Amino acid sequence: MRNRLVPLYPCRNHIMMDGTKRVDIKPGLHVNIVLKKDQRTGALTEGFVKDILTSAPVHHRGIKVRLEDGQIGRVKEILD
């Protein structure tokens, strides 16, 4: 897994979905999340969704998920 900052412009490798709707998130999905410790910097961590932790259908800061490596954070981007 790697941490990186969010690009300021759309990239061809990204589907422009922001991860605020639970219906868009499925186990096995490739995503970028913000970990709790990285909320101030906005550094993203890339991984694959193992579990969806948010029960609400929509969350304005992003749906909380657990990645396959055990890290927990809120989805900021859904990747191809």
Biopython code that builds the backbone (N, CA, C, O; Angstrom):
import numpy as np
from Bio.PDB.StructureBuilder import StructureBuilder

atoms = [
    (1, "MET", "N", (0.840, -1.177, 0.000)),
    (1, "MET", "CA", (0.000, 0.000, 0.000)),
    (1, "MET", "C", (0.884, 1.238, 0.000)),
    (1, "MET", "O", (1.994, 1.225, 0.532)),
    (2, "ARG", "N", (0.382, 2.296, -0.597)),
    (2, "ARG", "CA", (1.167, 3.517, -0.638)),
    (2, "ARG", "C", (0.296, 4.707, -0.283)),
    (2, "ARG", "O", (-0.912, 4.704, -0.522)),
    (3, "ASN", "N", (0.915, 5.711, 0.284)),
    (3, "ASN", "CA", (0.218, 6.950, 0.617)),
    (3, "ASN", "C", (0.592, 7.986, -0.423)),
    (3, "ASN", "O", (1.739, 8.035, -0.866)),
    (4, "ARG", "N", (-0.361, 8.812, -0.817)),
    (4, "ARG", "CA", (-0.084, 9.885, -1.751)),
    (4, "ARG", "C", (-1.115, 10.980, -1.568)),
    (4, "ARG", "O", (-2.175, 10.758, -0.983)),
    (5, "LEU", "N", (-0.801, 12.156, -2.067)),
    (5, "LEU", "CA", (-1.728, 13.278, -1.990)),
    (5, "LEU", "C", (-2.695, 13.233, -3.159)),
    (5, "LEU", "O", (-2.377, 12.679, -4.211)),
    (6, "VAL", "N", (-3.862, 13.809, -2.981)),
    (6, "VAL", "CA", (-4.900, 13.821, -4.008)),
    (6, "VAL", "C", (-4.478, 14.766, -5.133)),
    (6, "VAL", "O", (-4.073, 15.896, -4.858)),
    (7, "PRO", "N", (-4.565, 14.325, -6.416)),
    (7, "PRO", "CA", (-4.258, 15.243, -7.518)),
    (7, "PRO", "C", (-5.329, 16.326, -7.613)),
    (7, "PRO", "O", (-6.483, 16.099, -7.250)),
    (8, "LEU", "N", (-4.948, 17.487, -8.096)),
    (8, "LEU", "CA", (-5.881, 18.603, -8.203)),
    (8, "LEU", "C", (-6.682, 18.557, -9.492)),
    (8, "LEU", "O", (-7.569, 19.387, -9.687)),
    (9, "TYR", "N", (-6.400, 17.621, -10.368)),
    (9, "TYR", "CA", (-7.091, 17.513, -11.640)),
    (9, "TYR", "C", (-7.484, 16.059, -11.869)),
    (9, "TYR", "O", (-6.825, 15.160, -11.346)),
    (10, "PRO", "N", (-8.547, 15.803, -12.641)),
    (10, "PRO", "CA", (-8.961, 14.417, -12.911)),
    (10, "PRO", "C", (-7.875, 13.663, -13.674)),
    (10, "PRO", "O", (-7.162, 14.236, -14.498)),
    (11, "CYS", "N", (-7.767, 12.399, -13.389)),
    (11, "CYS", "CA", (-6.764, 11.544, -14.009)),
    (11, "CYS", "C", (-7.483, 10.421, -14.754)),
    (11, "CYS", "O", (-8.539, 9.966, -14.316)),
    (12, "ARG", "N", (-6.929, 9.978, -15.856)),
    (12, "ARG", "CA", (-7.550, 8.921, -16.639)),
    (12, "ARG", "C", (-7.734, 7.632, -15.856)),
    (12, "ARG", "O", (-8.626, 6.846, -16.177)),
    (13, "ASN", "N", (-6.916, 7.393, -14.838)),
    (13, "ASN", "CA", (-6.963, 6.152, -14.077)),
    (13, "ASN", "C", (-8.032, 6.146, -13.000)),
    (13, "ASN", "O", (-8.177, 5.152, -12.289)),
    (14, "HIS", "N", (-8.782, 7.228, -12.863)),
    (14, "HIS", "CA", (-9.766, 7.336, -11.797)),
    (14, "HIS", "C", (-11.166, 7.480, -12.352)),
    (14, "HIS", "O", (-11.397, 8.256, -13.279)),
    (15, "ILE", "N", (-12.097, 6.737, -11.789)),
    (15, "ILE", "CA", (-13.510, 6.971, -12.047)),
    (15, "ILE", "C", (-13.887, 8.082, -11.079)),
    (15, "ILE", "O", (-13.545, 8.005, -9.898)),
    (16, "MET", "N", (-14.566, 9.087, -11.537)),
    (16, "MET", "CA", (-14.858, 10.216, -10.673)),
    (16, "MET", "C", (-16.063, 9.928, -9.777)),
    (16, "MET", "O", (-17.120, 10.543, -9.921)),
    (17, "MET", "N", (-15.888, 8.987, -8.854)),
    (17, "MET", "CA", (-16.871, 8.691, -7.823)),
    (17, "MET", "C", (-16.196, 9.019, -6.504)),
    (17, "MET", "O", (-15.047, 8.637, -6.282)),
    (18, "ASP", "N", (-16.889, 9.713, -5.640)),
    (18, "ASP", "CA", (-16.240, 10.206, -4.426)),
    (18, "ASP", "C", (-16.374, 9.309, -3.208)),
    (18, "ASP", "O", (-15.768, 9.607, -2.179)),
    (19, "GLY", "N", (-17.128, 8.238, -3.271)),
    (19, "GLY", "CA", (-17.201, 7.311, -2.146)),
    (19, "GLY", "C", (-18.123, 7.715, -1.027)),
    (19, "GLY", "O", (-17.984, 7.220, 0.091)),
    (20, "THR", "N", (-19.083, 8.618, -1.298)),
    (20, "THR", "CA", (-20.008, 9.039, -0.241)),
    (20, "THR", "C", (-21.286, 8.208, -0.212)),
    (20, "THR", "O", (-22.062, 8.310, 0.739)),
    (21, "LYS", "N", (-21.519, 7.386, -1.238)),
    (21, "LYS", "CA", (-22.732, 6.559, -1.300)),
    (21, "LYS", "C", (-22.372, 5.095, -1.067)),
    (21, "LYS", "O", (-21.521, 4.535, -1.757)),
    (22, "ARG", "N", (-23.029, 4.486, -0.089)),
    (22, "ARG", "CA", (-22.744, 3.097, 0.279)),
    (22, "ARG", "C", (-23.026, 2.137, -0.876)),
    (22, "ARG", "O", (-22.340, 1.125, -1.024)),
    (23, "VAL", "N", (-24.024, 2.446, -1.687)),
    (23, "VAL", "CA", (-24.406, 1.578, -2.797)),
    (23, "VAL", "C", (-23.273, 1.435, -3.830)),
    (23, "VAL", "O", (-23.217, 0.438, -4.550)),
    (24, "ASP", "N", (-22.381, 2.420, -3.902)),
    (24, "ASP", "CA", (-21.262, 2.389, -4.855)),
    (24, "ASP", "C", (-20.087, 1.536, -4.368)),
    (24, "ASP", "O", (-19.199, 1.212, -5.156)),
    (25, "ILE", "N", (-20.068, 1.169, -3.081)),
    (25, "ILE", "CA", (-18.933, 0.468, -2.477)),
    (25, "ILE", "C", (-19.258, -1.016, -2.339)),
    (25, "ILE", "O", (-20.303, -1.384, -1.803)),
    (26, "LYS", "N", (-18.364, -1.851, -2.821)),
    (26, "LYS", "CA", (-18.529, -3.310, -2.738)),
    (26, "LYS", "C", (-17.216, -3.937, -2.289)),
    (26, "LYS", "O", (-16.150, -3.399, -2.586)),
    (27, "PRO", "N", (-17.270, -5.064, -1.579)),
    (27, "PRO", "CA", (-16.031, -5.777, -1.238)),
    (27, "PRO", "C", (-15.262, -6.129, -2.513)),
    (27, "PRO", "O", (-15.846, -6.520, -3.524)),
    (28, "GLY", "N", (-13.935, -5.979, -2.438)),
    (28, "GLY", "CA", (-13.069, -6.252, -3.579)),
    (28, "GLY", "C", (-12.806, -5.036, -4.448)),
    (28, "GLY", "O", (-11.964, -5.089, -5.345)),
    (29, "LEU", "N", (-13.520, -3.928, -4.196)),
    (29, "LEU", "CA", (-13.367, -2.713, -4.982)),
    (29, "LEU", "C", (-12.022, -2.045, -4.684)),
    (29, "LEU", "O", (-11.590, -2.002, -3.532)),
    (30, "HIS", "N", (-11.367, -1.529, -5.713)),
    (30, "HIS", "CA", (-10.082, -0.830, -5.587)),
    (30, "HIS", "C", (-10.372, 0.635, -5.260)),
    (30, "HIS", "O", (-11.033, 1.322, -6.039)),
    (31, "VAL", "N", (-9.885, 1.118, -4.113)),
    (31, "VAL", "CA", (-10.218, 2.460, -3.635)),
    (31, "VAL", "C", (-9.002, 3.170, -3.048)),
    (31, "VAL", "O", (-7.981, 2.550, -2.750)),
    (32, "ASN", "N", (-9.138, 4.480, -2.892)),
    (32, "ASN", "CA", (-8.229, 5.288, -2.092)),
    (32, "ASN", "C", (-9.012, 5.746, -0.878)),
    (32, "ASN", "O", (-10.138, 6.227, -0.999)),
    (33, "ILE", "N", (-8.402, 5.592, 0.311)),
    (33, "ILE", "CA", (-9.051, 6.022, 1.550)),
    (33, "ILE", "C", (-8.155, 7.017, 2.277)),
    (33, "ILE", "O", (-6.954, 7.103, 2.018)),
    (34, "VAL", "N", (-8.760, 7.762, 3.187)),
    (34, "VAL", "CA", (-8.001, 8.609, 4.106)),
    (34, "VAL", "C", (-8.072, 7.947, 5.475)),
    (34, "VAL", "O", (-9.155, 7.740, 6.023)),
    (35, "LEU", "N", (-6.915, 7.621, 6.016)),
    (35, "LEU", "CA", (-6.839, 7.062, 7.361)),
    (35, "LEU", "C", (-7.069, 8.168, 8.373)),
    (35, "LEU", "O", (-6.859, 9.341, 8.063)),
    (36, "LYS", "N", (-7.498, 7.815, 9.580)),
    (36, "LYS", "CA", (-7.735, 8.796, 10.645)),
    (36, "LYS", "C", (-6.500, 9.669, 10.876)),
    (36, "LYS", "O", (-6.609, 10.887, 11.018)),
    (37, "LYS", "N", (-5.322, 9.033, 10.912)),
    (37, "LYS", "CA", (-4.081, 9.772, 11.183)),
    (37, "LYS", "C", (-3.697, 10.720, 10.050)),
    (37, "LYS", "O", (-2.892, 11.630, 10.254)),
    (38, "ASP", "N", (-4.262, 10.518, 8.860)),
    (38, "ASP", "CA", (-3.924, 11.332, 7.697)),
    (38, "ASP", "C", (-4.995, 12.360, 7.344)),
    (38, "ASP", "O", (-4.912, 12.987, 6.288)),
    (39, "GLN", "N", (-5.994, 12.548, 8.198)),
    (39, "GLN", "CA", (-7.078, 13.470, 7.878)),
    (39, "GLN", "C", (-6.593, 14.901, 7.680)),
    (39, "GLN", "O", (-7.130, 15.609, 6.828)),
    (40, "ARG", "N", (-5.607, 15.344, 8.431)),
    (40, "ARG", "CA", (-5.113, 16.721, 8.300)),
    (40, "ARG", "C", (-4.384, 16.946, 6.986)),
    (40, "ARG", "O", (-4.535, 17.995, 6.362)),
    (41, "THR", "N", (-3.590, 15.961, 6.563)),
    (41, "THR", "CA", (-2.798, 16.115, 5.349)),
    (41, "THR", "C", (-3.561, 15.709, 4.097)),
    (41, "THR", "O", (-3.258, 16.184, 3.002)),
    (42, "GLY", "N", (-4.546, 14.836, 4.250)),
    (42, "GLY", "CA", (-5.291, 14.350, 3.103)),
    (42, "GLY", "C", (-4.581, 13.255, 2.337)),
    (42, "GLY", "O", (-4.995, 12.905, 1.231)),
    (43, "ALA", "N", (-3.511, 12.704, 2.907)),
    (43, "ALA", "CA", (-2.771, 11.627, 2.243)),
    (43, "ALA", "C", (-3.679, 10.421, 2.047)),
    (43, "ALA", "O", (-4.418, 10.031, 2.951)),
    (44, "LEU", "N", (-3.612, 9.840, 0.859)),
    (44, "LEU", "CA", (-4.465, 8.715, 0.524)),
    (44, "LEU", "C", (-3.712, 7.398, 0.638)),
    (44, "LEU", "O", (-2.505, 7.329, 0.406)),
    (45, "THR", "N", (-4.447, 6.364, 0.997)),
    (45, "THR", "CA", (-3.924, 5.003, 1.068)),
    (45, "THR", "C", (-4.745, 4.159, 0.106)),
    (45, "THR", "O", (-5.975, 4.160, 0.156)),
    (46, "GLU", "N", (-4.055, 3.443, -0.767)),
    (46, "GLU", "CA", (-4.703, 2.643, -1.796)),
    (46, "GLU", "C", (-4.873, 1.215, -1.316)),
    (46, "GLU", "O", (-4.003, 0.679, -0.629)),
    (47, "GLY", "N", (-5.983, 0.598, -1.673)),
    (47, "GLY", "CA", (-6.200, -0.791, -1.305)),
    (47, "GLY", "C", (-7.508, -1.327, -1.829)),
    (47, "GLY", "O", (-8.208, -0.669, -2.599)),
    (48, "PHE", "N", (-7.829, -2.543, -1.395)),
    (48, "PHE", "CA", (-9.045, -3.216, -1.820)),
    (48, "PHE", "C", (-9.963, -3.399, -0.616)),
    (48, "PHE", "O", (-9.518, -3.811, 0.456)),
    (49, "VAL", "N", (-11.248, -3.092, -0.798)),
    (49, "VAL", "CA", (-12.242, -3.143, 0.278)),
    (49, "VAL", "C", (-12.459, -4.590, 0.727)),
    (49, "VAL", "O", (-12.704, -5.483, -0.085)),
    (50, "LYS", "N", (-12.362, -4.795, 2.044)),
    (50, "LYS", "CA", (-12.704, -6.092, 2.637)),
    (50, "LYS", "C", (-14.099, -6.019, 3.253)),
    (50, "LYS", "O", (-14.947, -6.872, 2.987)),
    (51, "ASP", "N", (-14.333, -4.987, 4.083)),
    (51, "ASP", "CA", (-15.613, -4.821, 4.780)),
    (51, "ASP", "C", (-16.073, -3.374, 4.678)),
    (51, "ASP", "O", (-15.258, -2.453, 4.643)),
    (52, "ILE", "N", (-17.395, -3.183, 4.632)),
    (52, "ILE", "CA", (-17.996, -1.852, 4.690)),
    (52, "ILE", "C", (-18.462, -1.642, 6.125)),
    (52, "ILE", "O", (-19.247, -2.436, 6.644)),
    (53, "LEU", "N", (-17.986, -0.580, 6.770)),
    (53, "LEU", "CA", (-18.269, -0.356, 8.183)),
    (53, "LEU", "C", (-19.383, 0.651, 8.427)),
    (53, "LEU", "O", (-20.016, 0.615, 9.482)),
    (54, "THR", "N", (-19.639, 1.542, 7.489)),
    (54, "THR", "CA", (-20.719, 2.524, 7.625)),
    (54, "THR", "C", (-22.044, 1.874, 7.260)),
    (54, "THR", "O", (-22.171, 1.267, 6.196)),
    (55, "SER", "N", (-23.037, 2.001, 8.147)),
    (55, "SER", "CA", (-24.344, 1.398, 7.855)),
    (55, "SER", "C", (-25.293, 2.370, 7.145)),
    (55, "SER", "O", (-26.249, 1.940, 6.499)),
    (56, "ALA", "N", (-25.037, 3.665, 7.259)),
    (56, "ALA", "CA", (-25.898, 4.664, 6.612)),
    (56, "ALA", "C", (-25.744, 4.595, 5.093)),
    (56, "ALA", "O", (-24.663, 4.266, 4.605)),
    (57, "PRO", "N", (-26.795, 4.894, 4.340)),
    (57, "PRO", "CA", (-26.702, 4.839, 2.876)),
    (57, "PRO", "C", (-25.796, 5.921, 2.275)),
    (57, "PRO", "O", (-25.247, 5.735, 1.189)),
    (58, "VAL", "N", (-25.639, 7.059, 2.983)),
    (58, "VAL", "CA", (-24.796, 8.159, 2.514)),
    (58, "VAL", "C", (-24.053, 8.741, 3.711)),
    (58, "VAL", "O", (-24.610, 8.866, 4.801)),
    (59, "HIS", "N", (-22.781, 9.095, 3.492)),
    (59, "HIS", "CA", (-22.022, 9.797, 4.528)),
    (59, "HIS", "C", (-21.201, 10.882, 3.845)),
    (59, "HIS", "O", (-20.430, 10.595, 2.930)),
    (60, "HIS", "N", (-21.362, 12.117, 4.282)),
    (60, "HIS", "CA", (-20.756, 13.263, 3.592)),
    (60, "HIS", "C", (-19.229, 13.256, 3.596)),
    (60, "HIS", "O", (-18.621, 13.874, 2.722)),
    (61, "ARG", "N", (-18.593, 12.580, 4.550)),
    (61, "ARG", "CA", (-17.126, 12.515, 4.578)),
    (61, "ARG", "C", (-16.586, 11.254, 3.917)),
    (61, "ARG", "O", (-15.370, 11.081, 3.834)),
    (62, "GLY", "N", (-17.451, 10.381, 3.451)),
    (62, "GLY", "CA", (-17.034, 9.142, 2.802)),
    (62, "GLY", "C", (-17.439, 7.936, 3.621)),
    (62, "GLY", "O", (-17.504, 7.998, 4.849)),
    (63, "ILE", "N", (-17.712, 6.840, 2.937)),
    (63, "ILE", "CA", (-18.105, 5.595, 3.586)),
    (63, "ILE", "C", (-16.865, 4.984, 4.246)),
    (63, "ILE", "O", (-15.807, 4.891, 3.624)),
    (64, "LYS", "N", (-17.004, 4.571, 5.506)),
    (64, "LYS", "CA", (-15.879, 3.971, 6.226)),
    (64, "LYS", "C", (-15.770, 2.496, 5.851)),
    (64, "LYS", "O", (-16.756, 1.759, 5.874)),
    (65, "VAL", "N", (-14.540, 2.078, 5.502)),
    (65, "VAL", "CA", (-14.292, 0.697, 5.086)),
    (65, "VAL", "C", (-13.035, 0.148, 5.760)),
    (65, "VAL", "O", (-12.193, 0.905, 6.244)),
    (66, "ARG", "N", (-12.926, -1.170, 5.783)),
    (66, "ARG", "CA", (-11.702, -1.864, 6.188)),
    (66, "ARG", "C", (-11.092, -2.438, 4.922)),
    (66, "ARG", "O", (-11.775, -3.120, 4.158)),
    (67, "LEU", "N", (-9.815, -2.169, 4.693)),
    (67, "LEU", "CA", (-9.123, -2.720, 3.538)),
    (67, "LEU", "C", (-8.695, -4.149, 3.831)),
    (67, "LEU", "O", (-8.729, -4.589, 4.980)),
    (68, "GLU", "N", (-8.297, -4.868, 2.799)),
    (68, "GLU", "CA", (-7.867, -6.257, 2.962)),
    (68, "GLU", "C", (-6.656, -6.387, 3.877)),
    (68, "GLU", "O", (-6.454, -7.439, 4.482)),
    (69, "ASP", "N", (-5.839, -5.325, 3.990)),
    (69, "ASP", "CA", (-4.676, -5.373, 4.885)),
    (69, "ASP", "C", (-5.012, -4.922, 6.310)),
    (69, "ASP", "O", (-4.123, -4.842, 7.157)),
    (70, "GLY", "N", (-6.303, -4.626, 6.581)),
    (70, "GLY", "CA", (-6.745, -4.289, 7.932)),
    (70, "GLY", "C", (-6.838, -2.811, 8.244)),
    (70, "GLY", "O", (-7.364, -2.451, 9.297)),
    (71, "GLN", "N", (-6.349, -1.938, 7.374)),
    (71, "GLN", "CA", (-6.425, -0.501, 7.620)),
    (71, "GLN", "C", (-7.865, -0.023, 7.448)),
    (71, "GLN", "O", (-8.600, -0.522, 6.596)),
    (72, "ILE", "N", (-8.255, 0.955, 8.273)),
    (72, "ILE", "CA", (-9.620, 1.481, 8.257)),
    (72, "ILE", "C", (-9.582, 2.965, 7.933)),
    (72, "ILE", "O", (-8.768, 3.710, 8.481)),
    (73, "GLY", "N", (-10.470, 3.391, 7.036)),
    (73, "GLY", "CA", (-10.561, 4.795, 6.682)),
    (73, "GLY", "C", (-11.796, 5.057, 5.853)),
    (73, "GLY", "O", (-12.599, 4.159, 5.600)),
    (74, "ARG", "N", (-11.938, 6.308, 5.433)),
    (74, "ARG", "CA", (-13.097, 6.717, 4.646)),
    (74, "ARG", "C", (-12.719, 6.805, 3.164)),
    (74, "ARG", "O", (-11.666, 7.333, 2.806)),
    (75, "VAL", "N", (-13.600, 6.278, 2.319)),
    (75, "VAL", "CA", (-13.349, 6.240, 0.873)),
    (75, "VAL", "C", (-13.383, 7.660, 0.316)),
    (75, "VAL", "O", (-14.342, 8.403, 0.527)),
    (76, "LYS", "N", (-12.325, 8.019, -0.396)),
    (76, "LYS", "CA", (-12.248, 9.310, -1.071)),
    (76, "LYS", "C", (-12.332, 9.174, -2.581)),
    (76, "LYS", "O", (-12.818, 10.081, -3.256)),
    (77, "GLU", "N", (-11.868, 8.058, -3.119)),
    (77, "GLU", "CA", (-11.907, 7.809, -4.554)),
    (77, "GLU", "C", (-12.147, 6.349, -4.807)),
    (77, "GLU", "O", (-11.653, 5.491, -4.075)),
    (78, "ILE", "N", (-12.910, 6.059, -5.851)),
    (78, "ILE", "CA", (-13.075, 4.697, -6.332)),
    (78, "ILE", "C", (-12.246, 4.611, -7.603)),
    (78, "ILE", "O", (-12.447, 5.391, -8.534)),
    (79, "LEU", "N", (-11.314, 3.663, -7.646)),
    (79, "LEU", "CA", (-10.398, 3.530, -8.772)),
    (79, "LEU", "C", (-10.902, 2.517, -9.780)),
    (79, "LEU", "O", (-11.791, 1.721, -9.479)),
    (80, "ASP", "N", (-10.330, 2.547, -10.983)),
    (80, "ASP", "CA", (-10.658, 1.571, -12.034)),
    (80, "ASP", "C", (-10.383, 0.172, -11.556)),
    (80, "ASP", "O", (-10.596, -0.787, -12.297)),
]
sb = StructureBuilder()
sb.init_structure("model")
sb.init_model(0)
sb.init_chain("A")
sb.init_seg("    ")
for serial, (resi, resn, name, xyz) in enumerate(atoms, 1):
    if name == "N":
        sb.init_residue(resn, " ", resi, " ")
    sb.init_atom(name, np.array(xyz, "f"), 0.0, 1.0, " ", f" {name:<3s}", serial, name[0])
structure = sb.get_structure()
